[in-house]
Amino acid sequence: MKLGVSSYSLYQAMNKGEMTITDVIDYVAEIGGEHIEIVPLGFNLKETPALIDTIKSHAASKGIEISNYAIGANFAELDDAAYEAEIERVKGEVDIAAALGVKLMRHDVGSSKDLSITHFLEELPRMANACRIIADYAAERGITTSVENHGYFIQHSDRVKALVQTVNHPNFKTTLDIGNFLCADEVSTVAVANNIGLASMVHFKDFYYRPANRAPGSGWFNTSSGNWLRGAIVGQGDIDMPEVVRIVKESGYDGYISIEFEGMEDCRTGAKFGLEYVRKAWNEV
């Protein structure tokens, strides 16, 4: 297992102009991370392609691996022209991942206001076809692509599993975010056990959780069923984190683990404390 941090965890500071992506790499090395996951928020690798080599060389100089490249995408509810254009756009992002030297890449797959299982099943064949085409393209570059349980429409563990099994490609797996299942009101321990065998990458994220009838005020957002979530430092929220760590470790998963932080505390503190927690919990299992 290699423990590191998603650059997304430090987006708060990048958005305020307090850190650059190279500062983020420095900080990950400083707090003992072994790798960094690149999420292009706070910087743009298409508009500033020279930054790709900067990131790559700076990470190498700090002894930090670049583990994964994560981007948004949507293949649902598109006409034929838009569908083909989106596939080509994501192929371009695969080229960026290859330039970064990563072997893993996450792209989103679908979003919709209609979250019903009926609509998901209607969209599934077309979404799977796009993923299969991109997985083929990525395989030629030595990259395994994945879907994250993210964005409500493909967030339940069974929907993720259905997509991965429908794509049926050795180069397509899931980036398993242990926290995001709560966004679909799914218990993380159950969902992680359901999907860990499909994972190419694991995110550790935590949330505070409140039922719908206890609206807590500012800083919270709704789950798909109307309950409430707020980002927490990993290990300090309401997810049964020791049990999740046990499930992941005892599954035999031995790849990259990224800390993701999106809470209200300072992002540097959130990333550091989360990294320390997971390292300690992992070693105690």
C-alpha positions in Angstrom: 0.0 0.0 0.0 1.2 3.5 -0.8 -0.4 6.4 1.1 -0.7 9.8 -0.4 -2.9 12.8 -1.0 -5.2 14.0 -3.8 -4.3 17.5 -5.0 -8.0 18.2 -4.6 -7.5 18.1 -0.9 -5.5 21.4 -1.2 -7.8 23.1 -3.6 -9.0 25.4 -0.9 -5.5 27.0 -0.7 -4.9 26.9 -4.4 -8.2 28.7 -5.0 -7.2 31.4 -2.6 -3.8 31.8 -4.3 -2.0 30.6 -1.2 -0.5 27.5 -2.9 0.5 26.4 -6.4 0.5 22.8 -7.6 4.2 22.7 -7.0 3.6 24.0 -3.4 1.1 21.2 -3.0 3.7 18.6 -4.1 6.1 20.1 -1.6 3.5 19.8 1.2 2.6 16.2 0.4 6.3 15.3 0.7 6.6 17.4 3.9 3.8 15.5 5.6 5.1 12.1 4.6 3.0 11.3 1.5 4.4 8.7 -0.9 2.3 9.9 -3.9 0.1 12.6 -5.2 -3.1 12.2 -7.3 -3.5 15.0 -9.8 -6.9 16.6 -10.1 -6.8 19.7 -12.4 -8.6 22.1 -10.2 -6.8 25.3 -9.4 -4.7 24.8 -12.6 -5.3 23.8 -16.2 -3.0 21.3 -18.0 -4.8 21.8 -21.4 -4.2 25.6 -21.4 -0.7 25.4 -19.8 0.8 22.1 -21.1 4.3 23.1 -20.0 2.9 22.6 -16.4 2.8 18.8 -17.2 6.6 18.5 -17.3 6.9 20.9 -14.3 4.6 18.6 -12.2 6.4 15.5 -13.3 9.9 16.8 -12.7 9.0 18.5 -9.4 7.3 15.4 -8.0 10.4 13.3 -9.0 12.7 15.7 -7.3 10.7 15.3 -4.1 10.6 11.5 -4.3 6.8 11.6 -4.8 5.1 9.3 -7.3 2.2 10.6 -9.4 -0.4 8.0 -8.9 -3.6 8.9 -10.7 -5.1 11.6 -13.0 -8.8 12.4 -12.3 -11.1 14.4 -14.6 -14.8 15.0 -15.1 -16.8 13.5 -18.0 -20.4 12.7 -19.0 -21.7 10.3 -21.6 -25.4 10.3 -20.5 -28.3 12.0 -22.3 -26.1 13.2 -25.2 -27.0 13.3 -28.9 -24.7 11.3 -31.2 -22.5 14.3 -32.1 -22.0 15.4 -28.5 -21.4 11.8 -27.4 -18.6 11.3 -30.0 -17.1 14.7 -29.1 -17.0 13.8 -25.4 -15.3 10.5 -26.1 -12.6 12.3 -28.2 -12.2 15.0 -25.4 -11.6 12.3 -22.8 -9.1 10.6 -25.1 -7.2 13.9 -25.1 -7.2 13.7 -21.3 -5.8 10.2 -21.5 -2.9 11.7 -23.5 -2.3 14.2 -20.7 -2.3 11.3 -18.2 0.3 9.5 -20.4 2.4 12.7 -20.5 2.3 12.8 -16.7 3.6 9.2 -16.6 0.6 7.8 -14.6 -0.7 4.3 -15.0 -4.2 5.1 -13.5 -6.8 7.6 -14.6 -10.3 8.3 -13.3 -13.0 9.8 -15.5 -16.6 10.5 -14.6 -19.2 8.6 -16.7 -22.6 10.1 -16.4 -24.8 12.6 -14.6 -28.6 13.2 -14.7 -31.4 14.9 -12.8 -33.3 11.6 -13.1 -31.6 9.4 -10.5 -34.0 6.5 -10.9 -32.6 3.0 -11.5 -34.9 2.8 -14.5 -33.1 5.7 -16.2 -29.7 4.4 -15.1 -30.4 1.1 -16.9 -31.6 3.0 -20.0 -28.3 4.9 -20.1 -26.0 2.1 -19.1 -25.3 0.5 -22.5 -24.2 3.8 -24.1 -22.1 4.9 -21.0 -20.5 1.5 -21.0 -19.7 1.6 -24.7 -17.9 5.0 -24.2 -15.9 3.6 -21.3 -14.9 0.6 -23.3 -13.6 2.8 -26.2 -11.6 4.9 -23.8 -10.3 1.9 -21.9 -9.0 0.5 -25.3 -7.3 3.8 -26.1 -5.8 4.0 -22.6 -4.6 0.4 -22.7 -2.4 1.3 -25.7 -0.7 3.8 -23.4 -0.3 1.5 -20.4 -3.1 3.3 -18.4 -6.0 1.7 -16.5 -9.1 3.8 -16.5 -11.8 3.9 -13.8 -15.1 5.3 -12.7 -15.6 6.8 -9.3 -18.7 6.4 -7.2 -19.4 10.1 -7.7 -22.1 12.5 -8.7 -25.3 10.8 -7.5 -26.2 9.0 -10.8 -23.4 6.4 -10.5 -22.8 6.5 -6.8 -24.4 3.4 -5.3 -22.0 0.4 -5.1 -24.4 -1.8 -7.2 -24.5 0.8 -10.0 -20.7 1.0 -10.0 -20.5 -2.7 -10.2 -23.1 -2.9 -13.0 -21.1 -0.4 -15.0 -17.7 -2.1 -14.5 -19.2 -5.5 -15.3 -21.0 -4.2 -18.4 -17.9 -2.5 -19.7 -16.2 -5.9 -19.2 -12.7 -4.7 -20.0 -9.5 -5.7 -18.0 -8.4 -2.0 -18.2 -11.6 -0.5 -16.6 -12.1 -0.6 -12.9 -13.3 1.7 -10.1 -11.8 4.5 -8.1 -13.4 3.6 -4.8 -14.2 6.6 -2.6 -15.2 5.2 0.8 -17.0 8.5 1.7 -19.0 9.1 -1.4 -21.3 6.2 -0.8 -22.9 8.3 1.9 -24.0 10.8 -0.7 -26.3 8.0 -2.0 -27.3 7.1 1.6 -25.4 3.8 1.4 -23.5 2.6 4.5 -19.8 2.8 3.7 -18.8 -0.5 5.3 -21.3 -2.4 3.2 -20.6 -0.5 0.0 -16.8 -0.8 0.3 -17.0 -4.6 0.8 -19.2 -4.7 -2.3 -16.7 -2.9 -4.5 -13.2 -3.3 -3.2 -12.5 -6.2 -5.5 -13.1 -3.9 -8.5 -10.8 -1.1 -7.2 -7.7 0.3 -9.0 -7.5 3.2 -6.6 -9.0 4.0 -3.2 -9.9 7.4 -1.7 -10.3 7.9 2.0 -12.8 10.7 2.7 -15.0 11.3 5.8 -18.3 13.1 6.4 -20.4 14.3 9.3 -24.0 12.9 8.7 -27.3 14.2 9.9 -30.8 13.0 9.2 -33.1 15.1 7.0 -35.2 16.3 9.9 -32.2 17.9 11.6 -31.2 20.6 9.1 -27.9 21.8 10.5 -27.5 25.1 8.7 -24.8 26.5 6.5 -21.9 24.4 5.2 -23.9 21.2 4.7 -25.3 19.6 1.5 -28.0 17.0 0.8 -27.6 13.4 0.0 -29.8 11.9 -2.8 -32.5 11.2 -0.2 -32.4 14.6 1.5 -30.2 13.8 4.5 -27.2 16.1 5.3 -23.5 15.8 4.9 -20.5 18.0 5.7 -16.9 17.2 4.9 -14.7 16.0 7.8 -11.1 15.2 8.5 -10.6 11.5 7.8 -11.2 9.6 11.0 -13.1 12.4 12.7 -16.4 12.1 11.0 -19.3 9.7 11.3 -18.1 6.9 9.0 -16.9 3.7 10.8 -13.4 4.3 9.6 -11.6 1.6 11.6 -13.9 -1.0 10.0 -13.5 0.4 6.5 -9.7 0.3 6.9 -10.0 -3.3 8.0 -12.2 -4.2 5.1 -9.8 -2.6 2.6 -6.6 -4.1 4.1 -8.1 -7.6 4.6 -9.3 -7.6 1.0 -5.7 -7.8 -0.1 -5.8 -4.4 -1.8 -2.2 -3.2 -2.0 -2.4 -0.2 -4.3 -2.5 3.6 -3.9 -4.6 5.2 -1.2 -5.3 8.9 -1.5 -6.6 11.2 1.3 -9.4 13.5 0.2 -10.4 16.4 2.3 -13.2 18.8 1.6 -14.1 20.0 5.1 -14.3 23.5 6.7 -11.0 23.3 8.5 -7.8 24.6 6.9 -7.1 22.2 4.0 -3.4 21.7 5.0 -4.5 20.6 8.5 -7.2 18.4 7.1 -4.9 16.6 4.7 -2.1 16.2 7.3 -4.4 14.8 10.0 -6.2 12.5 7.6 -2.9 11.1 6.3 -1.7 10.5 9.9 -4.9 8.8 10.8 -5.0 6.3 7.9 -1.4 5.4 8.3 -1.9 4.7 12.0 -5.2 2.8 11.5 -3.7 0.7 8.7 -0.8 -0.3 10.8 -3.0 -1.3 13.7 -5.2 -3.7 11.7 
